Amino acid sequence: MKWLRELTPGTREDSRLIGAKAHGLIELRRLGLPVPPGFVVTAEACRAFRRDGHLPDGLSDELAAATRALEDTTGRRFGGSPPLTVSVRSGASVSMPGMMDTILNLGLTVEATDALAAETGDARFALESRARFLSSFAAATRHGHEPPVKAADQLEAAVEAVFASWETPRARTYRELHGIDHDLGTAVVVQEMVYGNRDDRSGTGVAFSRNPGTGEPTPFGDVLFTHQGEDVVAGTAQVLPLTSLTSREPRIWAALADALVRLEDHYRDAVYVEFTFEAGVLWLLQVRPGRFTGAAAVRVAVDLADEGRISRADAVRRVSPRQVERARTPRLAPNPDTTLLGRGTGACPGVATGRIATTTEAARRLAADGPVILVRPETSPNDMNGLAVAAGILTARGGPASHAAVVARSLGKPAVVGMGTLVIDEPNASVTVGGRGLAEGMLVTIDGTSGEVALGRVPTVTSGNGDHLERLLAWAGEERGPGETPGT
């Protein structure tokens, strides 16, 4: 096929063509780990779409052939009975978390929804899943209309919508902030759906093989039971710690922990995975290196060398001078005059002081006169311009893998998420913390390590990363001459 590739162990293509997500899924398949079957529309097709303004010739036929093959693999019928439904997700060669569109449950036509209800004996689940499809389709296609009646036409429209989302203002802003080429385009990954909202033994989550804030070598992440994948990252629901699986779904926990170990061995690095489980069965949906920063990056590099997974020279090369600088993390040093407003979850280390801004527009306006803290119930890709100008980020909801946390770490900005006592009153440009009202423009300080939030400007102290940083710098001295640091 010209425009499509299979997500099978035998597919060997560069991530610039099939995207990092598809490349990771193929690696998962090669390792024998559970991945829903599917295929990928290449970034070359996206570039042709951007150039010509329509899907490239021949893609429709290839999509039809690929869905027929998926029907044969699964024993299901696309838009029919028993129903085959798919997820349609962006997947560029470089990570752009949440910046482009995703459509879930595609193929749930009226007929397929009835068939799903009959198959599962759960009409509520079937109708809820169709409602999720309709809402995600409308959001992605940006017109709010009903999707096409036929599943094949829905798929073509969804692929076109994901390609078009490459050009959204939020995606362009993210690429500009990270120096990503605007001409790369995105691939589109199409896979059989796994329903995290199927029943009480279903759910979705994200997992780091090590703590992204500290580098501690224990699995870390978020999980939501009876939810679908995008809900964890969106931060709209209150997540549970990943370790909740140990009591509620111990077999899922054991399978996930084993997968994380195998993936670390394969990548020789900390990893990040997205997963869904349906009726007690685990499926992996994405894998990539963890990309930790600051003190966490230092600890991971040193620990991996101690474990024999990489050499000391590799450890030194993996940590840049900027990461060494960030490893010396400022922390709040409250004094008797400090007013602590509360505590959330530290999502990206560091201290930031700035004026409260409750919207992206306010952040951009206030940032012209000094640092701002973007304070939101949760952030979404539509907040990208506000995140770009903010000195720090504070949210009422979400966990360490929420959109706010992921983007903050990619930008290296202090962040506190999931502060349950925080209420944002956007119409009145104010917030309430633990019953105390604060107007937009008031000065606050956040500590992205401890999760503390304080009124006004607060003294700080700088702490290093103890033994790990000292050892890494010593190794760097052995590898290089005096005065040089890791990454130079």
N, C-alpha and C positions, 0 to 999 in steps of 0.2 A: 504493500500500500504506500501511496505517496505521502499522505497527510496524517496517517495514524500509525501507532505502534502498539503492540500487545504488552501488557504488564506481566510478562513471563520471564523466567530465569534466563531464557535464551536470547532475550533482547539486549543488545549491547550498543547503546547509543550515548553520545555525549549529553551531559545535562543542559548544554546550551540549546539542544534541539528538543529534548523531551521534558526539560525542567527538573529542578532539584527534587520536587515531591515524587514524580514518577520514578526518577533515578533511585530514590530511597526505597520506594515500594518494591522495585525489582530486586534490590539488595535484600530486602526482607524475605522475598520469595526464595532467593538463592539460599538463604539461611534456614529455610524450612519453617519460617514463622507464619502465623495465620494472617492472610491478607485477602480481602474481598476481591474476586476476579473483576477485570476491567480492561480498559485501554486508555491511551493518551492521544489527544490531538496535539500535534507538534507546534512549537513556537513559530516555525516557518509558515504554518497556516495563518497564525495571528498576524505575522508581518505582511502576508498577502492580503489579509482582510483590511489592515490599516492602509495599505497602499491603494487598494481597488474599491474599498467601501462596501464590499459584500464578501460572503464566504467564497473561498476559491472553488473553481470548477472541479468537480469530481469528489468534493468532500461529502456531499449528501449521499452519494452512492457508497462511499466508504463507511459512513456512519451506519447506514442500513445494514451493510454486510457485517460490521462489528457487533451490532446489537443482535443480529441473527446468531452469530457465534456465541454471544453471551447467553442467549436463550438456550442454545444447545448445552452449554456448560452447566447452567443452573437448573435446567428442566422447567423453566418458567417462561411466561409470555409477556412481552413488553406491551403494556396497556391492556392485557387480557387476563386470563385465568389459567393456572395460578399466577398471580401478578409478579412480574419482574419490575422493580423500581431501582433507580440509580441516583447517585449523588453526582453533581457536576461542580468541580472545584478548580480554581485557578492554580497554577503551579509554575512560576517563573524559575529561571536558573539561579536567581538569588532570592532569599527570603524577603517577603514584603507582608508581614503579618497583618491580616485583616484588611488590607488595602484594596483588594479586589473581591469580586462577588462569588458567592457559593449558593447553589440551589440544591435542596434536599428533597427526597421523596418524588423525584420526577418520574412520570409514567403513571401516577395515580389519577388516571382518568376516572370518570364516574363509574364505568364498568369495572375498572381495576379496584376501585375503592370498595365496591360491593363485594368483589371477590375476596379482598383482604379481610373484610368483616366476616364473611362466611368461613374462610380458612381458619381464622384465629378464634372465632366465636366472640369477638370483642368489637362491637360496632363503634364504641367510643374511641378506641385506639385507632381504628381505620379512619374515622372522620377527623380526629385530631391530626393524624399524619397528612391527610389531604389538605387540611387548613394550613399546615406548616408549608406544604408545597406551594399552595396558592400565594401565601404571603411572601415567601422567599423569591418566587418567580416574579411577582409584581415589583418587589424592591429591586431586583436585578435588572429587569427590563425597563424600569423607570417610567411606566405609563399607567400602572395600576389596572390594566385590563385583564380579563380572563385569559388563561393560556390557551393555545390551540387545542382542539378536541383530540387530535391524534397524538399518541406518545412520540412518534417519530418527528413530528413537526415541533413538539415541545423541546425535544433534544436539540434540534437545529437552532431554535430561538435561544436556548440556554447557552449554547456554545458561542453564539454571536454576542450575547449579553456579557459573557465573561471576557471575551476579546475586547469589547468596547470599554469594559471597566478599567482596562490598562490606561485609558486616557482620562480618567476622572481626576479632578483637581487634587483630591487627597492622595491618589497614587503618584501623581506628578510631584507633589510636595515631598512625599517620602523619598522618591528617587533623587530629588535634588539635594535633600539633606544627607543622603548616603552616597552620593556620587555614582548612582546607577544609570547606565546608558538608557535613554528613552527609547532607543530603537530595538532593544532586545525583544520585546513582546513576551507574551506568556503562553505556556502550554495549558491545556485543559485536561484534567484527569476525570474520567468517567468510570465509576465502580458500582457494583451491586450494593444496594442499601443494606446497612445493618441498623436495626431499630433499637436505639438506646432507650426509647420510650415504650418498649413493648410490654413490660410488666415489672414487678418489683425486683426481679432478678436481672434487670437490664439497666444500663446507664452509660455514661461517657466520662472521659477524663483526659488529663494530660499528666505526663510523668517525666521528671528529670531523674537520671540515674544517680545524681548527686545534688545536694542543696545548691541552687543557683545564687543564693545570697552569701553563703559561707564557704561552699565547696566541700562541706562535710560529706563523707562517702556513704550516704544512706539515701534511698529513693525518696523523692519529694515531689509533691504536686497536688492537684485538685481532682475531685470526683463529684459527679452529680448522678444520683440514682433516678431512674425513670425520666431521663432527659436525652435530647439529641445533641450532637457534637458541638454546634456553634454556641450553645448555651454557656459552656464553661468559659470560653474566651470572651464572650460578650459581657460577662460580669453582671447580667441582669438577675441571676439567681444566686442565692447564698450557697457557696460551694462547701464541701466537706474536705478535710485533709485526706490525702491519698491513702493514709494508713487506715481509714475507715473500712477499706476493703478487707482488712485482716479478720474482722469479726463478721461482716455481712456477707462477703463473698471470698472466703479463704482460697478457693481454687483459682479464682481470677487473680488474686494477689500473688499466689505462688507462680502462676504462668507468666504474669507480668514481670515479677522480680527476676525470674529465669531469663526472660527475653532481654531485660536491661543488662544483665551480666554478659550475655552472648553478644549483644550489640556493642558494649564497651570493648570486649575482646576484638571484635571485628574492626571497629573504627579507631581503636586505641585512644579513645577520648570519652569524656562524659557525653551523654546523648539526651535528646529530648524526643519523646514520642507522644503521639495522639492516639487514643484508643477508644473503642466502643465495645460494650458487651451486651449480647442479646440472649435472654433466657439462660444465663450462666455460661455463655461461650464467648471467649475473648477474640477480638479482631484488632489488628494494628492498622492504622490509617495514615501514619506519617512517621518518619524518623529523620533526624538531622543531628549533627554535632551540637553540643550544648551552648557553645559560644558564650561562656561566662566572662565576666569582666572583674577588674579590680582584685580584691582579696580572694574571691572565689576562684578566679583564673589562676592565681598564684598557688593556692592550695591544691587544686586539681592537678596542675603540672607536676608539683613536687610529689604528691601522692602516687600519681601514675608512674613516675620514675621509681619510687620506692617499691611499687608493686611489680616492677620489671616489665611493664607494658610499653614504656618508652625509655629512651636513654636520658641521661642528665643533659646531654647536649640538645636533645629534642625538647626537653622541658624548658631550657633557657630560650630556645628559638620561638617557642609558643607564646611567650609572655612579652608583650611590647613594652617600651618605656612608659607609654601612657597608662598601661595596666598596672605597672609598678607604682606609678604616681597615685593611681586610684586605690591601690592596696593600702595606702596610708590614709585610712578613712576618717574624716571628721565625725565626731559624735557630739550630741548635746551634753553640756555640762551645766545643768540647772543650778541656780543659786537660790537663796531664800526669797528673792524678789521675782523668781520665775513663776508664771502662771501656766501650768500644764493643763491643756484642754481635754486631753484624752489620748487614747492609743488605738492604732489600727495594726495592720500587718506590714512590716517593712518589706518593700518589693524591689527596691534598688538602693544600695548603700549611698550614704552621703547626707549632708545637711544643706537645706535650701531655705532662704528667708525671702519673702516677697509679699506683695499685696494680693489679697483674695480676688480672684476673677472667677465668676460662676458660669461664664460661657466662653466659647472660642472667640467670639467677637469682642467681648470685654478684655480677654487676655491680650489680644492684638492691640487694642486701644491703650490699655494701661502699660503694656510693655514698652511703649515709646518713652515712658518716664522712669523706668526702673524695673527690677525683677518682679515677676508675678508668680503666684502659685495657682495653677488651674485646679479648681475645686468642683467636682462633678459627682452626680450619683454613681455613674460609671462612665467610662469613655468609650467611644466608638470610632471607626475610621473617619467619620465626619468631623471629629475633633482634631484632625491631624495638624491643621494650621495653628490651633491653640497650643497643642503639645509642642510644636516646633519652637514657639516663642517663650514658653513657660520655663522658669528656673526649676520648678518642682511640680509634682502631681499628687493630688489627694482625692481619693474617692470613697464614697460611702459603702459601695458594694464591690464584690469581686475578690479574687484571691491572687496568689502569686503567679498564676498563669493567665490572668485576665488580660484583656487588650491593653489596659493602662500599664500593667506590670511589664508585659512583653515589650511594648514600645519604649517605656522608660529605660529598660535595660539596653535596648538597641541604641538609644540616644545618650546613655550615660547620665541620666537625670535622676536625682533622688525622688523616690515615690513611696507613698503610704497608701495602701488600699484596704477595703473592707472595714472602715471605721464605722461601726454600727450605730454610734451615738450622733453621727453627722447627718443633718437634714439640710438639703439645698432648696432654697426658695428662689427659683430663677426669676419669676415675674417681679419680685420685689428686690432682686439683686442683693440677697443676703443669705446667710447660713446660720444654722443653730447647732451648737455642739454641747451635748449634755445639758440642754436647757438654756445655754447662754447664747444670746444673739450677737452675730458679728456682721457688720455691713461690708458690702463689696468695697475693696480698697483698703481695708484694715490689714495691718502687718501680722503675719504668722510665720512660724518656723517649723519645718518638718524634718524628722530624722528617719531616713530611709533604711536604717539598720534596726533601730529599736521599735520603729513605728510610732514614736511619740510625736505629738503635735502641741506646740506651745504658742502663747500669745506674744506678739512682738518679736524683737530680736533677742536671741539667747546665746550666751557664751558657748564655745565649742572647744573640744580637745581633739587632738589627732592621735589615733592609735594605729599601730602597724599591724602586720599579720603574724607577729611573733616569730616563732621558729621557722615557719614555712618561708616567709620572705627572706629571712636571714640566710637560710640554706640556699635558696635560689640565687641570691646575689653572690654567695660564695662560689657556687657552681659557675656563675657567669664570669667571675674573676678568674677561675681556672681556665675557662674557654677563651677568654679575651684578655686584652691587656688592661692595665690599671685605668680607672676612670670610665670604662665602658660598662653599659648596663644591658640587661636582656633586650633583645630585639634590635640592637644597633649594629 
